[in-house]
Amino acid sequence: MPRKKSARAPSEPDSFDACMDAGVDQEERGERFALGAKAQRHYLQALARYEQAATYAPTSVDARYNAARIYYTLGTQFLEPTEALEALVQACRLYTQALELAPVPPDGIPSGSRLDVLSNGGYALQSLAELVDDMGCAHILDACQALVAPVVNAEWQHLAMPAPLYMAAAHWFEQVAQGQRLVLESSVQPAAASVPNNVPAPLPLETEDEQSEFSSSLVAPASLVETWNDQIKCGVDMLAHAPDAAVLQSWVTALQNLIELAQSYVSALPEGFGESQSPPYAWARQITLLQQASLEVPLAQVQRAVEWGVWPAPQEWDALEEAILSQARAALQAPPPAQSLTSVRLGTDAEQMEALVEDLCTLAHHAHAFARLRIDSLLRGDTDSAARAWELGACAAQCLLAAVAPFEAPDSRAAPAPVAKNWSAWVPDTTPVPATFNTSTQISRMRASMYGELSAVALTRAHSALAQALEVAQSSQAKLLDHARIYARRALADDGLLWVHQVGVCPPSEDTLVYGRALTHALPEGGWESIVRDLTLLVGCARALWWRRAQGDPTAEAELTALAGAAWSLQHTSTTYRFAATQSALRTRLGSDMELGCITEEPFWVHVWWPCITAPRFAGLPRLA
């Protein structure tokens, strides 16, 4: 018989080039899987190769840059909050090291590779700031302060995180924009004699020798405007952390100056030049985002100032709201087609549809935020705010319904996944678990976020102050509360949490019991943002049920108790949920919704819900008064 060929073990890379090649190969395999454990395994193997490459070439920019990209991918798409914080911190450190090693050309015009380091470093700092905003940073505070110290002025370093992180990210984006503008301006010079004086020459591409191995930059007018938009986004997120009115105004002024700079650049270009010199649709998209920034800055300013009791002038308020409503009306004139995004697709058509969805969700968020402000003003005696609050709430709902339609397939309503009978009951917390699973998909999780927001909008529109002030609100209140519950349940189903509605009464036992399905529930794909979505949707559904209970629905109490049992079980079977579902995180999830609630809502969360889901044993919710 012929001898069987033995499988030859792959040789271990033993040089810088071999390590880099092996890392690229593993990274490409991870990209093919996109999400899940297999993708994460390939990314971790790629990271090990890039870090090994750095030991062969300690001054290599490429090795640090590639390793930083992997840490960023892991921190934003795969890891749980605690690990994600550490991964993003390490990504920022490596980008800083790569920038220190990247050469600066004698003429001061940065190479595409240097711009890549700056740009990706800015995104890493921005993502770290967003995670800190949601989860806090107590165990990495010193590391965060070390990251911002070199680039943030000393007068701002004392501010609480994440404000200094947003500042650092904005600083990196500012350097990117300066470099991109130098590249664009220098590209005009060689061809100046062959084209009219007022038309910039086509952008030269770097030759293969001039491009670094890790460079993906091709500077175009759209990429410069995109960088300004990224810088503006950091500034807008920072406004919520302004310590006082004077600082808030100074930050707003700086943002307005930046927007004017970008608008001046755009208006100075010959007609059609920006679009012709940019990738398809990229120019139009960045111009749209720049126009939105002109609205987002004053909106964020108003929201922060109102927290201090400083309300906008009536004319300013009306103008902002009318801008939101007019943009929403225009967007609703040509919404994305229904069922057009029911599967993951590539190409410019899908990108355009996704951009329309993003714009609708943004407008819905703005309209909902101002509806809340109007209700707050109504509670302070401004009866004229009632009609505008109702109009803004209706606008938010219409935008969200139009945004979710492209993701709805005829069979998209989630059905219960088959689960062994013993997992649909309360079991000892030491019960061995054969396998964990999650029934959600990338598409269904997108729907879940929008249905969760639809539930929140319905609760805002059902506010008792509106019902007392407007006949249409009073006649619609019961229907809106019903819609809030339906949307919230649908959101949880799409998010892989349909089982939380099936939790029965916990029987008496000497053992600590948990609901079995919580043991088999796998964390959702998508990293820490997916965990935040889980918690937000659970709290949102609890709010919808609490409001129905407050309005006299006798069935809501049992549903609310089942939801509390599910939340308790998740916290006691998963360290990830336990870390993420803190009392401060609960307040973040509730946000301004609880501030607008009736006087008995906050005591429910503080004295009933929170003690119940953090108790050593689940004994059900105390009888609701």
C-alpha positions as CSV (number, residue, x, y, z in Angstrom):
1,M,0.0,0.0,0.0
2,P,1.3,3.5,-0.8
3,R,2.3,5.4,2.3
4,K,0.0,8.2,3.4
5,K,1.4,11.6,3.0
6,S,1.7,13.2,6.4
7,A,0.5,16.8,6.7
8,R,3.4,19.1,6.9
9,A,3.2,21.7,9.7
10,P,3.3,25.2,8.3
11,S,6.8,26.7,8.8
12,E,7.1,29.4,11.5
13,P,7.9,32.8,9.9
14,D,11.5,33.7,10.7
15,S,11.9,37.2,9.3
16,F,10.3,40.6,9.1
17,D,8.9,40.1,5.6
18,A,7.6,36.5,6.4
19,C,5.9,37.8,9.6
20,M,4.2,40.6,7.7
21,D,3.1,38.3,4.9
22,A,1.7,35.8,7.4
23,G,-0.1,38.6,9.2
24,V,-1.7,40.0,6.0
25,D,-2.8,36.5,5.1
26,Q,-4.5,36.0,8.5
27,E,-6.1,39.4,8.4
28,E,-7.6,38.7,5.0
29,R,-9.1,35.5,6.3
30,G,-10.6,37.4,9.2
31,E,-12.1,39.9,6.8
32,R,-13.7,37.1,4.8
33,F,-15.5,35.8,7.9
34,A,-16.3,39.5,9.0
35,L,-17.8,38.6,12.4
36,G,-17.9,35.8,14.8
37,A,-15.4,33.5,16.6
38,K,-13.6,32.4,13.4
39,A,-13.0,36.0,12.3
40,Q,-11.7,36.9,15.7
41,R,-9.3,34.0,15.8
42,H,-7.8,35.0,12.5
43,Y,-7.4,38.6,13.6
44,L,-5.7,37.5,16.8
45,Q,-3.3,35.4,14.7
46,A,-2.6,38.4,12.5
47,L,-1.9,40.5,15.5
48,A,0.6,37.9,16.8
49,R,2.4,38.0,13.5
50,Y,2.6,41.8,13.3
51,E,3.9,42.0,16.8
52,Q,6.5,39.4,16.0
53,A,7.5,41.4,12.9
54,A,8.1,44.4,15.2
55,T,10.7,42.4,17.1
56,Y,12.6,41.9,13.8
57,A,12.4,45.5,12.8
58,P,11.9,47.7,15.9
59,T,11.8,50.9,13.9
60,S,9.2,49.6,11.4
61,V,6.2,51.9,10.9
62,D,4.3,49.1,9.0
63,A,4.4,46.6,11.8
64,R,3.1,49.0,14.4
65,Y,0.5,50.5,12.1
66,N,-0.9,47.0,11.2
67,A,-0.9,45.9,14.8
68,A,-2.8,49.1,15.7
69,R,-5.4,48.4,13.1
70,I,-6.0,44.9,14.5
71,Y,-6.3,46.2,18.0
72,Y,-8.8,48.8,16.8
73,T,-10.8,46.1,14.9
74,L,-10.9,43.8,18.0
75,G,-11.8,46.7,20.3
76,T,-14.7,48.0,18.1
77,Q,-16.1,44.7,16.7
78,F,-15.3,41.8,18.9
79,L,-14.3,42.3,22.5
80,E,-16.3,42.9,25.6
81,P,-16.3,46.3,27.2
82,T,-13.4,45.8,29.6
83,E,-11.1,44.2,27.0
84,A,-12.3,46.6,24.4
85,L,-11.1,49.6,26.5
86,E,-7.7,48.0,26.8
87,A,-7.5,47.1,23.1
88,L,-8.4,50.6,22.0
89,V,-5.8,52.1,24.4
90,Q,-3.2,49.9,22.9
91,A,-4.3,50.8,19.4
92,C,-3.8,54.5,20.3
93,R,-0.4,53.8,21.7
94,L,0.8,52.0,18.6
95,Y,-0.6,54.7,16.3
96,T,1.4,57.2,18.3
97,Q,4.6,55.2,18.0
98,A,4.0,54.7,14.3
99,L,3.6,58.5,13.9
100,E,6.8,59.1,15.7
101,L,8.6,56.7,13.4
102,A,6.9,57.9,10.2
103,P,9.3,60.2,8.2
104,V,8.3,63.8,7.6
105,P,9.3,64.9,4.0
106,P,11.6,67.9,3.7
107,D,9.0,69.9,1.8
108,G,6.4,69.4,4.6
109,I,3.9,67.7,2.4
110,P,3.0,64.4,4.1
111,S,3.0,61.1,2.4
112,G,-0.2,59.0,2.1
113,S,1.2,56.6,4.7
114,R,1.7,59.4,7.3
115,L,-1.9,60.6,6.6
116,D,-3.1,57.0,7.1
117,V,-1.5,56.8,10.5
118,L,-2.9,60.2,11.6
119,S,-6.4,59.4,10.3
120,N,-6.7,55.9,11.8
121,G,-5.2,57.2,15.0
122,G,-7.9,59.8,15.2
123,Y,-10.6,57.1,14.7
124,A,-9.1,55.0,17.5
125,L,-9.1,58.0,19.9
126,Q,-12.7,58.8,18.9
127,S,-13.9,55.2,19.4
128,L,-12.1,55.1,22.8
129,A,-13.9,58.3,23.8
130,E,-17.3,56.9,22.7
131,L,-16.7,53.7,24.7
132,V,-15.6,55.7,27.8
133,D,-18.7,57.9,27.4
134,D,-20.9,54.7,27.7
135,M,-18.9,52.6,30.1
136,G,-16.6,54.8,32.1
137,C,-12.8,54.3,32.3
138,A,-11.9,53.9,36.0
139,H,-9.4,51.1,35.4
140,I,-7.7,52.8,32.5
141,L,-7.9,56.4,33.6
142,D,-4.1,56.8,33.8
143,A,-3.6,55.3,30.4
144,C,-6.2,57.7,28.9
145,Q,-4.5,60.7,30.5
146,A,-1.2,59.6,29.1
147,L,-2.7,59.4,25.6
148,V,-4.1,63.0,25.7
149,A,-1.2,64.7,27.5
150,P,1.0,65.3,24.4
151,V,-1.8,66.9,22.3
152,V,-4.3,68.5,24.6
153,N,-3.6,71.8,26.2
154,A,-2.9,71.7,29.9
155,E,-6.0,73.8,30.7
156,W,-8.3,71.1,29.4
157,Q,-6.5,68.0,30.7
158,H,-8.3,68.4,34.1
159,L,-11.7,67.8,32.5
160,A,-13.4,64.5,33.2
161,M,-13.1,61.9,30.5
162,P,-14.1,61.5,27.7
163,A,-13.8,65.3,26.8
164,P,-10.0,65.2,26.6
165,L,-10.1,62.1,24.4
166,Y,-12.5,63.8,22.0
167,M,-10.1,66.8,22.0
168,A,-7.2,64.5,21.2
169,A,-9.1,62.9,18.3
170,A,-10.0,66.2,16.9
171,H,-6.4,67.3,17.1
172,W,-5.3,64.3,15.0
173,F,-8.1,64.9,12.5
174,E,-6.9,68.6,12.3
175,Q,-3.4,67.4,11.3
176,V,-4.9,65.1,8.7
177,A,-6.9,68.0,7.2
178,Q,-3.9,70.2,7.1
179,G,-1.8,67.5,5.4
180,Q,-4.6,66.7,2.9
181,R,-4.9,70.3,2.0
182,L,-1.2,70.6,1.4
183,V,-1.3,67.6,-0.9
184,L,-4.3,69.0,-2.9
185,E,-2.7,72.4,-3.2
186,S,0.6,71.0,-4.3
187,S,-1.0,68.8,-6.9
188,V,-2.1,71.9,-8.8
189,Q,1.4,73.2,-9.4
190,P,2.9,70.7,-11.9
191,A,0.0,71.0,-14.3
192,A,-0.7,74.8,-14.0
193,A,0.6,75.6,-17.4
194,S,-1.7,73.2,-19.3
195,V,-5.0,74.0,-17.7
196,P,-7.0,77.2,-17.1
197,N,-5.9,79.1,-14.0
198,N,-9.1,78.6,-12.2
199,V,-9.3,74.8,-12.6
200,P,-7.1,72.7,-10.3
201,A,-5.2,69.9,-12.1
202,P,-6.2,66.2,-11.6
203,L,-4.8,64.7,-8.5
204,P,-1.5,62.7,-9.0
205,L,-1.5,59.2,-7.6
206,E,1.6,58.0,-5.7
207,T,3.8,55.6,-7.6
208,E,4.4,52.1,-6.2
209,D,7.8,53.2,-4.9
210,E,6.3,56.3,-3.2
211,Q,3.5,54.4,-1.5
212,S,4.1,52.7,1.8
213,E,3.0,49.0,2.1
214,F,0.3,50.0,4.6
215,S,-0.9,53.2,2.8
216,S,-4.5,53.2,1.5
217,S,-4.8,57.0,1.1
218,L,-5.7,58.6,-2.2
219,V,-6.3,62.3,-1.3
220,A,-9.3,63.7,-3.0
221,P,-11.5,66.7,-2.2
222,A,-14.1,64.4,-0.7
223,S,-11.5,62.9,1.7
224,L,-10.6,66.4,2.9
225,V,-14.2,67.3,3.6
226,E,-14.7,63.9,5.3
227,T,-11.8,64.7,7.7
228,W,-13.4,68.0,8.6
229,N,-16.7,66.2,9.2
230,D,-14.9,63.8,11.5
231,Q,-13.3,66.7,13.4
232,I,-16.7,68.4,13.7
233,K,-18.2,65.2,15.0
234,C,-15.7,65.0,17.8
235,G,-16.4,68.6,18.7
236,V,-20.2,68.1,18.7
237,D,-19.8,65.0,21.0
238,M,-17.6,67.1,23.3
239,L,-20.3,69.8,23.8
240,A,-22.3,67.5,26.1
241,H,-19.3,67.6,28.5
242,A,-18.8,71.4,28.6
243,P,-18.2,72.4,32.2
244,D,-19.9,75.8,32.1
245,A,-21.6,78.2,29.7
246,A,-18.4,80.2,28.8
247,V,-16.6,77.1,27.8
248,L,-19.6,75.8,25.9
249,Q,-19.8,79.1,23.9
250,S,-16.0,79.0,23.1
251,W,-16.3,75.4,21.8
252,V,-19.3,76.3,19.7
253,T,-17.5,79.3,18.2
254,A,-14.6,77.1,17.3
255,L,-16.9,74.6,15.6
256,Q,-18.7,77.3,13.7
257,N,-15.3,78.6,12.5
258,L,-14.4,75.1,11.3
259,I,-17.7,74.7,9.5
260,E,-17.1,78.0,7.8
261,L,-13.6,77.0,6.7
262,A,-15.0,73.8,5.1
263,Q,-17.8,75.7,3.4
264,S,-15.4,78.3,2.1
265,Y,-13.2,75.5,0.6
266,V,-16.2,73.9,-1.0
267,S,-17.5,77.1,-2.5
268,A,-14.1,78.1,-3.9
269,L,-13.8,75.0,-6.0
270,P,-14.9,75.2,-9.7
271,E,-18.4,73.7,-10.3
272,G,-18.2,69.9,-10.6
273,F,-14.6,69.7,-9.7
274,G,-15.0,68.2,-6.2
275,E,-17.3,65.5,-7.6
276,S,-15.2,64.7,-10.6
277,Q,-12.0,64.3,-8.5
278,S,-13.6,62.1,-5.8
279,P,-14.9,58.5,-5.7
280,P,-18.5,58.0,-7.0
281,Y,-21.1,59.6,-4.6
282,A,-18.4,60.4,-2.0
283,W,-18.4,64.1,-2.7
284,A,-22.2,64.5,-2.4
285,R,-22.3,62.4,0.8
286,Q,-19.7,64.5,2.5
287,I,-21.4,67.7,1.5
288,T,-24.7,66.4,3.0
289,L,-22.9,65.6,6.2
290,L,-21.3,69.1,6.3
291,Q,-24.8,70.6,5.9
292,Q,-26.1,68.4,8.7
293,A,-23.3,69.7,11.0
294,S,-24.6,73.2,10.6
295,L,-27.7,72.0,12.4
296,E,-26.1,69.6,14.9
297,V,-23.9,72.2,16.5
298,P,-26.6,74.5,17.7
299,L,-28.8,71.6,18.6
300,A,-26.1,70.1,20.9
301,Q,-25.5,73.6,22.3
302,V,-29.2,74.0,23.2
303,Q,-29.4,70.6,24.8
304,R,-26.4,71.3,27.0
305,A,-27.5,74.8,27.9
306,V,-31.0,73.6,28.9
307,E,-29.4,71.3,31.5
308,W,-28.3,74.5,33.2
309,G,-31.8,76.1,32.9
310,V,-30.7,78.4,30.0
311,W,-33.4,78.2,27.3
312,P,-32.9,79.4,23.7
313,A,-34.7,82.5,22.4
314,P,-38.0,81.7,20.8
315,Q,-36.8,82.8,17.3
316,E,-33.7,80.6,17.5
317,W,-35.7,77.6,18.8
318,D,-38.3,77.9,16.1
319,A,-35.7,78.2,13.4
320,L,-33.9,75.1,14.5
321,E,-37.1,73.1,14.6
322,E,-38.2,74.3,11.3
323,A,-34.9,73.3,9.8
324,I,-35.3,69.8,11.2
325,L,-38.9,69.5,10.0
326,S,-38.1,70.8,6.5
327,Q,-35.1,68.4,6.1
328,A,-37.3,65.5,7.3
329,R,-40.1,66.4,4.8
330,A,-37.5,66.5,2.0
331,A,-36.0,63.1,3.1
332,L,-39.5,61.5,3.3
333,Q,-40.2,62.6,-0.3
334,A,-37.8,60.0,-1.6
335,P,-37.3,57.3,1.1
336,P,-35.2,54.2,0.5
337,P,-37.4,51.5,-1.1
338,A,-38.9,48.9,1.1
339,Q,-37.0,45.6,1.4
340,S,-34.0,47.1,-0.4
341,L,-31.5,46.2,2.3
342,T,-32.8,42.8,3.5
343,S,-29.5,41.2,2.9
344,V,-25.9,42.3,3.2
345,R,-25.0,43.7,-0.2
346,L,-21.9,45.5,-1.6
347,G,-21.8,48.3,-4.1
348,T,-22.7,52.0,-4.5
349,D,-26.4,51.3,-4.7
350,A,-26.5,49.7,-1.2
351,E,-24.2,52.5,0.1
352,Q,-26.7,55.1,-1.2
353,M,-29.6,53.3,0.5
354,E,-27.7,53.0,3.7
355,A,-26.9,56.7,3.6
356,L,-30.6,57.6,3.2
357,V,-31.4,55.4,6.2
358,E,-28.6,57.0,8.2
359,D,-30.0,60.5,7.4
360,L,-33.5,59.5,8.3
361,C,-32.3,58.1,11.7
362,T,-30.3,61.3,12.3
363,L,-33.4,63.5,11.6
364,A,-35.5,61.2,13.8
365,H,-33.0,61.6,16.6
366,H,-33.0,65.4,16.3
367,A,-36.8,65.6,16.1
368,H,-37.2,63.4,19.2
369,A,-34.6,65.4,21.1
370,F,-36.5,68.6,20.5
371,A,-39.8,67.0,21.2
372,R,-38.5,66.1,24.7
373,L,-37.3,69.7,25.1
374,R,-40.7,71.0,24.2
375,I,-42.4,68.7,26.7
376,D,-40.0,69.9,29.3
377,S,-40.9,73.5,28.4
378,L,-44.6,72.5,28.6
379,L,-44.1,71.2,32.1
380,R,-42.8,74.6,33.0
381,G,-45.9,76.3,31.8
382,D,-45.2,77.0,28.2
383,T,-48.5,75.8,26.7
384,D,-47.5,76.9,23.2
385,S,-44.9,74.1,23.2
386,A,-47.5,71.3,23.2
387,A,-48.4,71.5,19.5
388,R,-44.8,71.7,18.4
389,A,-43.8,68.7,20.6
390,W,-46.6,66.7,19.0
391,E,-45.5,67.7,15.5
392,L,-41.8,66.8,16.2
393,G,-42.7,63.5,17.8
394,A,-44.8,62.5,14.7
395,C,-41.9,63.6,12.5
396,A,-39.5,61.3,14.4
397,A,-41.9,58.4,14.1
398,Q,-42.3,58.9,10.4
399,C,-38.6,59.1,9.8
400,L,-37.9,55.9,11.7
401,L,-40.7,53.9,10.0
402,A,-39.2,55.0,6.6
403,A,-35.7,54.0,7.8
404,V,-36.7,50.5,9.0
405,A,-38.7,49.6,5.9
406,P,-35.7,48.7,3.7
407,F,-34.6,46.1,6.3
408,E,-38.1,44.4,6.5
409,A,-38.4,41.2,4.6
410,P,-41.8,39.4,4.4
411,D,-40.6,36.8,6.9
412,S,-38.5,39.1,9.1
413,R,-40.6,38.8,12.2
414,A,-38.6,36.7,14.6
415,A,-39.9,33.3,15.6
416,P,-38.9,31.5,18.8
417,A,-35.8,29.3,18.3
418,P,-36.3,25.7,19.4
419,V,-34.8,25.3,22.8
420,A,-34.6,22.2,25.0
421,K,-37.3,22.1,27.6
422,N,-35.0,22.3,30.6
423,W,-33.6,25.6,29.3
424,S,-37.1,27.2,29.3
425,A,-37.3,26.9,33.1
426,W,-35.4,28.1,36.2
427,V,-32.4,25.9,36.9
428,P,-29.4,26.0,39.4
429,D,-26.8,28.5,38.3
430,T,-24.2,25.7,38.3
431,T,-26.0,23.7,35.6
432,P,-23.6,22.8,32.7
433,V,-24.4,24.4,29.4
434,P,-23.9,22.4,26.2
435,A,-23.7,25.4,23.9
436,T,-24.7,29.1,23.7
437,F,-26.4,30.7,20.7
438,N,-27.9,33.9,19.6
439,T,-30.7,34.1,17.0
440,S,-30.0,37.6,15.8
441,T,-28.4,38.6,12.5
442,Q,-26.6,41.7,11.3
443,I,-29.8,42.9,9.5
444,S,-32.1,42.0,12.4
445,R,-29.9,43.9,14.9
446,M,-30.2,47.0,12.7
447,R,-34.0,46.7,12.8
448,A,-33.8,46.2,16.6
449,S,-32.1,49.6,17.1
450,M,-34.8,51.4,15.1
451,Y,-37.7,49.6,16.7
452,G,-36.2,50.4,20.1
453,E,-36.1,54.1,19.2
454,L,-39.7,53.9,17.8
455,S,-40.8,52.6,21.2
456,A,-39.1,55.5,22.9
457,V,-40.7,58.0,20.5
458,A,-44.1,56.5,21.2
459,L,-43.7,56.9,24.9
460,T,-42.6,60.5,24.5
461,R,-45.8,61.2,22.4
462,A,-47.9,59.5,25.0
463,H,-46.7,61.8,27.7
464,S,-49.4,62.8,30.2
465,A,-48.6,66.5,29.8
466,L,-49.3,66.3,26.0
467,A,-52.5,64.3,26.7
468,Q,-53.7,67.1,29.0
469,A,-52.9,69.8,26.6
470,L,-54.0,68.4,23.2
471,E,-57.1,66.5,22.4
472,V,-55.4,64.5,19.6
473,A,-52.7,63.4,22.1
474,Q,-55.3,62.4,24.6
475,S,-57.3,60.3,22.1
476,S,-54.1,58.6,20.9
477,Q,-52.4,57.9,24.3
478,A,-53.7,54.4,24.7
479,K,-52.8,53.4,21.1
480,L,-49.3,55.0,21.5
481,L,-48.6,53.1,24.7
482,D,-49.7,49.9,23.0
483,H,-47.4,50.7,20.1
484,A,-44.5,51.4,22.5
485,R,-44.9,47.9,23.9
486,I,-45.2,46.2,20.5
487,Y,-42.1,48.1,19.1
488,A,-40.1,47.2,22.3
489,R,-41.0,43.5,22.1
490,R,-40.2,43.5,18.4
491,A,-36.8,45.1,19.1
492,L,-35.9,42.5,21.6
493,A,-37.0,39.7,19.3
494,D,-34.8,41.1,16.5
495,D,-31.9,41.4,18.9
496,G,-32.0,37.7,19.8
497,L,-33.8,38.3,23.1
498,L,-37.3,37.0,22.3
499,W,-37.0,34.5,25.2
500,V,-37.1,37.2,27.8
501,H,-40.9,37.4,27.5
502,Q,-41.2,33.7,28.3
503,V,-39.7,33.8,31.8
504,G,-42.0,32.2,34.3
505,V,-42.3,32.6,38.1
506,C,-39.2,31.6,39.9
507,P,-40.0,28.6,42.2
508,P,-38.7,28.4,45.8
509,S,-35.4,26.6,46.1
510,E,-32.4,26.2,48.4
511,D,-30.2,26.6,45.3
512,T,-29.6,29.9,43.5
513,L,-31.8,29.6,40.4
514,V,-31.4,31.4,37.1
515,Y,-33.6,31.2,34.0
516,G,-32.1,28.5,31.8
517,R,-32.2,30.4,28.5
518,A,-29.9,33.1,30.1
519,L,-27.3,30.4,30.4
520,T,-27.5,29.5,26.7
521,H,-27.7,33.1,25.5
522,A,-24.6,34.0,23.5
523,L,-23.3,37.6,23.5
524,P,-24.4,39.3,20.3
525,E,-21.8,39.8,17.6
526,G,-20.5,43.3,17.1
527,G,-18.5,44.0,20.3
528,W,-19.4,46.4,23.1
529,E,-21.9,48.4,21.0
530,S,-24.1,45.3,20.7
531,I,-24.0,44.8,24.5
532,V,-25.1,48.4,25.0
533,R,-27.9,47.8,22.5
534,D,-29.1,44.8,24.5
535,L,-29.2,46.8,27.7
536,T,-30.9,49.8,26.1
537,L,-33.6,47.6,24.6
538,L,-34.2,45.7,27.8
539,V,-34.6,49.0,29.7
540,G,-36.7,50.5,26.9
541,C,-39.1,47.5,27.1
542,A,-39.3,47.8,30.8
543,R,-40.3,51.5,30.5
544,A,-43.0,50.7,28.0
545,L,-44.4,48.0,30.3
546,W,-44.2,50.3,33.4
547,W,-46.1,53.0,31.6
548,R,-48.8,50.6,30.6
549,R,-49.0,49.4,34.2
550,A,-49.2,53.0,35.3
551,Q,-52.2,53.5,32.9
552,G,-54.0,50.5,34.5
553,D,-53.1,47.6,32.2
554,P,-53.4,44.5,34.5
555,T,-51.3,42.3,32.2
556,A,-48.3,44.6,32.3
557,E,-47.2,43.6,35.8
558,A,-46.6,40.0,34.9
559,E,-44.7,41.0,31.7
560,L,-42.6,43.4,33.7
561,T,-41.7,40.7,36.3
562,A,-40.7,38.3,33.5
563,L,-38.4,41.0,32.1
564,A,-36.9,41.6,35.5
565,G,-36.2,37.9,35.8
566,A,-34.5,37.8,32.5
567,A,-32.4,40.9,33.3
568,W,-31.5,39.4,36.7
569,S,-30.5,36.1,35.1
570,L,-28.3,37.7,32.5
571,Q,-26.5,39.7,35.1
572,H,-25.9,36.7,37.3
573,T,-24.7,34.4,34.5
574,S,-22.5,36.8,32.6
575,T,-19.7,38.9,33.9
576,T,-20.0,41.0,30.7
577,Y,-23.6,42.0,31.4
578,R,-22.7,42.5,35.1
579,F,-19.9,44.9,34.2
580,A,-22.0,46.8,31.7
581,A,-25.3,47.0,33.6
582,T,-24.2,49.3,36.4
583,Q,-26.5,51.8,38.1
584,S,-24.8,54.6,36.3
585,A,-25.3,52.8,33.0
586,L,-29.0,52.4,33.8
587,R,-29.2,56.1,34.2
588,T,-27.4,56.6,30.9
589,R,-29.9,54.2,29.2
590,L,-32.8,56.1,30.7
591,G,-31.2,59.5,29.9
592,S,-33.6,62.4,29.5
593,D,-36.6,60.0,29.2
594,M,-36.7,59.5,33.0
595,E,-36.4,63.3,33.6
596,L,-39.7,63.8,31.6
597,G,-41.4,60.9,33.3
598,C,-44.1,61.3,35.9
599,I,-43.0,61.7,39.5
600,T,-43.4,58.0,40.3
601,E,-41.2,56.7,37.5
602,E,-37.8,57.5,39.0
603,P,-38.6,55.8,42.4
604,F,-39.5,52.7,40.4
605,W,-36.1,52.4,38.8
606,V,-34.2,53.4,42.0
607,H,-36.1,51.6,44.7
608,V,-37.7,48.7,42.8
609,W,-36.0,47.7,39.6
610,W,-32.4,48.2,40.5
611,P,-32.5,46.5,43.9
612,C,-34.4,43.6,42.3
613,I,-32.0,42.8,39.5
614,T,-28.9,43.1,41.8
615,A,-30.3,41.0,44.7
616,P,-28.4,37.7,45.4
617,R,-31.6,35.8,44.5
618,F,-34.5,36.7,42.2
619,A,-37.7,37.0,44.2
620,G,-39.8,38.8,41.7
621,L,-40.6,42.5,41.6
622,P,-42.1,43.9,44.8
623,R,-45.8,44.5,44.4
624,L,-46.2,47.7,42.4
625,A,-48.1,50.5,44.0
